Amino acid sequence: MKHYFWTVMMAALAFVCTACGSKEVGNKQLVLYYSQTGATKTVAEKLQQMVNADIEAIELENPYTGTYAETIQRAGEERASGNMPKLKPLKADLSQYETIYLGFPIWYGTYALPIVSLVKEYDFEGKKIVTFCTFGSGGLEPAMEDLKKALPKAEIADHGFGIRNARIESTDKELNRFLIDYGYMEGQVEALPGYSEMQPVTEEEKMIFDAACSDYQFPLGTPVLVGKRGTSESVDYIYQVESRGATSTIYVTVANEDGAKPEFTRVVK
Ligand SMILES: Cc1cc2nc3c(=O)[nH]c(=O)nc-3n(C[C@H](O)[C@H](O)[C@H](O)COP(=O)(O)O)c2cc1C
């Protein structure tokens, strides 16, 4: 009888330990990303190191290998026809992951077409999804909204990380802040003040806006109002901009260094 008792106890203990083990596996994190020209890959790899996650690149049966113009042409046709790029099967077993950092370039104002294919194939039920993206000018916010609609069974975080490909060398610093601010990594960063009240743009602030935006490939509009804040590293501006009857918000930063060139960090439509 005594022997039977210990056998049952050992079996129960083994069961509990197995359950603990599988829970641990279920807490794992995966960085899953698509990148055509390497910008999103750069962010994905830094993110993987910072949060100590697994990583997988989404691959296509028929990759986009052409120039920018050729990709625009092919993706434009696929988008119009609804004939989305076919993915190679994912190697990762998604059931092993609780949090997925999902990364992509912005195409046509939202997530790139390979992600359209991904969310058709996988519903990410019960997964916490943190989005990150790279872009020419912006698009994180609509991409997150579109993901919420496409993946109603997943929990899409309300915050995401986005960076212009032209500012990719600032990834380390900005990703570090993002991960600490939202509790994905331990550490401390300078608390940033709020922006001042929006005021009509002065001549000098218009020159700063132009210096930041005029070499972008598309016109970004005319700044009308501006707010400012100073940090230990930069002066940041938030411009309200009018363009062909629409209003957008454009963020500009100027490093506290002699001769620093103003840079716009993102456009929010
Ligand atoms: C087909 C296509 C559409 C794009 N559309 C947008 C867009 O709507 N807005 C934007 O800011 N950038 C747009 N871009 C620029 C990409 O988002 C940007 O180059 C990105 O950093 C590329 O990431 P990757 O190097 O990881 O592929 C587009 C690029 C391509 C090829």
The ligand as a Gaussian input file, in Angstrom:
#p B3LYP/6-31G(d) Opt

LIG

0 1
 C        5.450000      48.232000     -53.221000
 C        5.931000      49.254000     -52.220000
 C        5.026000      50.138000     -51.632000
 C        5.457000      51.045000     -50.657000
 N        4.531000      51.881000     -50.079000
 C        4.927000      52.726000     -49.072000
 C        3.979000      53.561000     -48.418000
 O        2.778000      53.543000     -48.705000
 N        4.412000      54.391000     -47.442000
 C        5.729000      54.449000     -47.057000
 O        6.058000      55.213000     -46.156000
 N        6.652000      53.647000     -47.660000
 C        6.289000      52.793000     -48.650000
 N        7.213000      51.980000     -49.257000
 C        8.626000      52.025000     -48.798000
 C        8.952000      50.879000     -47.837000
 O        8.044000      50.836000     -46.757000
 C       10.351000      51.032000     -47.256000
 O       11.280000      51.109000     -48.296000
 C       10.704000      49.912000     -46.290000
 O       11.679000      50.367000     -45.361000
 C       11.234000      48.662000     -46.992000
 O       11.492000      47.674000     -46.006000
 P       12.370000      46.390000     -46.347000
 O       13.754000      46.886000     -46.681000
 O       12.359000      45.607000     -45.073000
 O       11.744000      45.676000     -47.481000
 C        6.820000      51.089000     -50.257000
 C        7.738000      50.206000     -50.875000
 C        7.298000      49.306000     -51.855000
 C        8.303000      48.372000     -52.492000

